[in-house]
């Protein structure tokens, strides 16, 4: 039976250094070279994800921006992308602006991917996010609302205290046009709120790849709320030991800690050619 293995990155496959450990990299490459169909589904962008999994022989298309983009690095082409309609992006902007929430917009404009934010309006969380991507040619500081929302937008990322973001989340999560995910940041005390068009989910990404690759089964791994819908559509789903308790309750079983190579060790023990 042809099986696709899909893992989340942050808090699941990656260590706290936002990298795949040497142990996991070696084991995964051995399994991939033996024929394992292995990929990842992440909220990260293409560049950020590639940096995090550097050295792992990813040959399958990957799910980025929580399902907003499916990209084939072997063919160097997108397979699927979901954008906000014009009035949708302005509505999301109005909800965030009304609550003085700082955010980063992920968009495509003039043939290039951009990470756009209000120059001079950076919060500590936004500054931290941008610092980790210093030198990235996608960074695009905006001076006006028109610059901020230019082009085809497929993802809003908000970073800040829970109390500030939760009110907007309680508005947007009930809007049938959007997927709005709210969860603690893996590497700090801030919360993240991630807003995408309704069609952009890890679940839809998994379903797309299952059909595209002709697989009969999908096995996935995750740790928090943006993995929940993926768990709903996979044949087997495994939560790492550091996962949210409610996600563990949805899982087929629980594997080891992300910091202790739980995903790679499970795959090494259970993958059959």
C-alpha positions in Angstrom: 0.0 0.0 0.0 1.5 3.3 -1.1 1.8 5.6 2.0 2.7 9.2 2.3 4.3 10.4 5.5 3.6 14.1 6.4 5.1 15.9 9.4 4.6 19.3 10.9 8.0 21.2 11.5 8.0 23.5 14.5 7.5 21.6 17.7 7.3 18.3 15.9 10.3 17.5 13.7 12.5 20.5 14.6 14.5 21.2 17.7 14.3 24.4 19.7 17.1 25.7 17.4 14.6 25.5 14.6 16.6 22.8 12.8 16.4 19.1 12.1 18.9 17.3 14.4 21.8 15.4 12.9 20.3 12.2 14.2 16.9 12.8 12.6 18.5 14.0 9.3 20.6 10.8 9.0 17.7 8.5 9.8 15.2 10.3 7.5 17.6 10.4 4.6 18.2 6.6 5.0 14.5 6.0 4.9 13.9 8.3 2.0 16.6 6.7 0.0 14.9 3.3 0.7 11.7 4.7 -0.9 9.7 6.4 1.9 7.4 9.1 0.6 8.1 11.9 3.1 7.2 15.5 3.2 6.1 18.3 5.5 3.2 20.6 6.2 4.1 23.9 7.9 3.0 27.4 8.5 6.5 28.5 7.3 7.3 30.0 3.9 9.4 28.1 1.3 12.7 29.7 2.3 12.2 29.4 6.0 11.2 25.8 5.7 14.1 24.9 3.4 16.5 26.5 5.9 15.0 24.5 8.8 15.2 21.1 7.0 18.5 21.7 5.3 20.3 18.5 4.5 17.1 16.4 4.4 16.4 14.8 1.0 12.9 16.1 0.5 11.8 15.0 -2.9 8.0 15.2 -2.6 6.0 18.4 -2.9 5.6 20.3 0.4 2.7 22.1 2.1 3.5 25.7 3.1 1.6 28.5 4.8 -0.7 26.0 6.5 -1.9 24.8 3.1 -1.9 28.2 1.3 0.8 27.0 -1.1 1.8 23.5 -2.3 5.2 23.7 -3.9 7.3 21.1 -5.8 11.0 22.0 -5.3 12.1 19.3 -7.7 10.1 20.8 -10.6 10.5 24.3 -9.1 6.8 25.2 -9.5 3.7 25.7 -7.4 1.0 23.1 -7.6 -1.6 25.0 -5.7 -2.1 28.5 -4.2 -5.0 30.1 -2.5 -5.4 33.9 -2.4 -7.7 36.4 -0.5 -10.3 38.1 -2.6 -9.9 41.9 -2.7 -12.7 42.7 -0.3 -11.6 39.9 2.0 -8.1 41.2 2.6 -9.4 44.7 3.4 -11.9 43.3 5.8 -9.2 41.4 7.7 -7.1 44.5 7.7 -9.9 46.5 9.2 -10.4 44.0 12.0 -6.7 44.0 12.9 -6.3 47.8 12.6 -9.3 48.4 14.8 -7.6 46.4 17.6 -4.1 47.9 16.9 -2.7 44.5 16.1 0.6 44.4 14.2 1.0 41.8 11.5 3.0 40.6 8.5 1.4 40.1 5.1 2.6 37.3 2.8 1.8 38.1 -0.8 2.9 37.8 -4.4 3.4 41.0 -6.3 5.2 41.8 -9.6 6.2 38.1 -9.9 7.9 38.0 -6.4 6.9 36.7 -3.0 6.9 39.4 -0.3 6.7 39.6 3.4 5.3 43.1 4.1 4.8 45.0 7.3 4.3 48.6 8.4 7.7 50.2 8.7 8.1 51.8 12.1 5.1 49.9 13.6 7.0 46.8 14.6 6.1 45.1 17.9 8.7 43.0 19.8 7.3 39.9 18.3 7.4 41.2 14.8 10.9 42.5 15.3 12.0 39.1 16.5 10.4 37.4 13.5 12.1 39.8 11.1 15.5 39.6 12.8 15.5 35.8 12.3 15.1 36.6 8.6 17.5 39.4 8.2 18.9 39.6 4.7 15.9 37.8 3.2 15.1 39.5 -0.2 11.4 39.0 0.4 11.3 41.5 3.2 9.3 44.6 2.1 8.6 47.5 4.6 5.5 49.4 3.7 4.7 53.1 4.2 1.1 53.1 3.3 -2.0 50.9 3.5 -1.9 50.4 -0.3 1.7 49.2 -0.2 0.8 46.9 2.7 -2.0 45.2 0.9 -0.7 45.3 -2.7 -0.6 42.2 -4.9 -2.1 38.7 -4.2 -2.3 38.1 -0.5 -2.5 34.5 0.8 -1.6 34.8 4.5 -1.6 37.2 7.5 0.6 36.5 10.5 0.0 38.3 13.8 2.4 38.0 16.7 1.7 39.4 20.2 0.3 38.9 23.6 -2.7 36.6 23.9 -4.9 39.3 25.4 -4.4 41.5 22.3 -5.0 38.9 19.7 -7.8 36.9 21.2 -10.5 39.5 20.5 -9.7 39.5 16.8 -9.6 35.7 16.8 -13.1 35.6 18.3 -14.3 37.7 15.4 -12.5 36.0 12.5 -12.8 32.4 13.5 -16.5 32.5 12.9 -16.2 34.0 9.4 -16.8 31.2 6.8 -14.4 32.9 4.3 -11.3 32.3 6.5 -9.3 29.9 8.5 -8.0 31.6 11.6 -5.6 29.7 13.8 -4.6 30.9 17.3 -1.8 29.3 19.3 1.2 29.9 21.5 4.4 30.6 19.6 6.8 27.7 19.9 9.9 29.6 20.8 8.6 32.5 23.0 5.7 33.5 25.3 3.9 35.4 22.5 0.8 34.0 20.7 0.4 33.7 16.9 -2.7 34.3 14.9 -2.6 33.0 11.3 -5.3 34.0 8.9 -5.8 32.3 5.5 -8.6 31.8 2.9 -10.9 28.9 3.8 -9.4 26.7 1.1 -5.9 27.0 2.6 -5.6 24.2 5.3 -3.1 21.5 6.0 -6.1 19.1 5.5 -6.7 20.3 2.0 -3.0 20.1 1.3 -2.8 16.5 2.4 -5.9 15.5 0.4 -4.3 17.2 -2.7 -1.0 15.4 -2.3 -2.7 12.1 -1.6 -4.5 12.3 -4.9 -1.6 13.9 -6.8 0.9 11.2 -5.7 -1.6 8.3 -6.0 -1.2 7.3 -2.4 -3.7 5.0 -0.6 -2.8 6.1 2.9 -1.4 9.1 4.8 0.4 9.1 8.1 1.0 12.4 9.8 2.7 13.9 12.9 1.9 17.1 14.8 1.9 19.1 18.0 -0.7 21.9 18.1 -3.8 23.6 16.7 -2.6 24.1 13.1 -2.2 20.3 12.8 -5.8 19.5 14.0 -7.5 19.6 10.6 -4.6 17.5 9.2 -5.3 14.9 11.9 -8.9 14.7 10.8 -8.1 13.5 7.2 -5.1 11.2 7.8 -5.4 7.4 8.2 -2.9 7.4 11.1 -1.9 10.5 13.1 0.7 10.8 15.8 1.3 13.5 18.3 4.7 14.2 19.8 5.0 13.9 23.6 5.3 17.7 23.9 2.0 18.2 21.9 -1.1 19.8 23.3 -3.1 17.3 25.4 -6.3 17.7 23.3 -4.3 16.9 20.1 -2.9 13.8 21.8 -6.5 12.7 22.5 -7.2 12.9 18.7 -4.0 10.9 17.8 -3.7 7.3 16.9 -0.8 7.2 19.4 1.9 9.4 21.0 5.5 9.3 19.9 8.6 10.8 21.6 9.5 14.4 22.2 10.5 16.6 19.3 13.7 17.4 21.1 14.5 13.7 21.3 13.8 12.8 17.6 10.4 11.3 18.3 9.2 11.4 14.6 12.4 10.0 13.1 12.6 7.2 15.7 9.0 6.2 15.1 9.6 6.1 11.3 12.7 4.1 11.7 10.9 1.5 13.8 7.7 1.4 11.7 8.5 2.1 8.0 8.2 -0.9 5.7 9.3 -0.8 2.1 
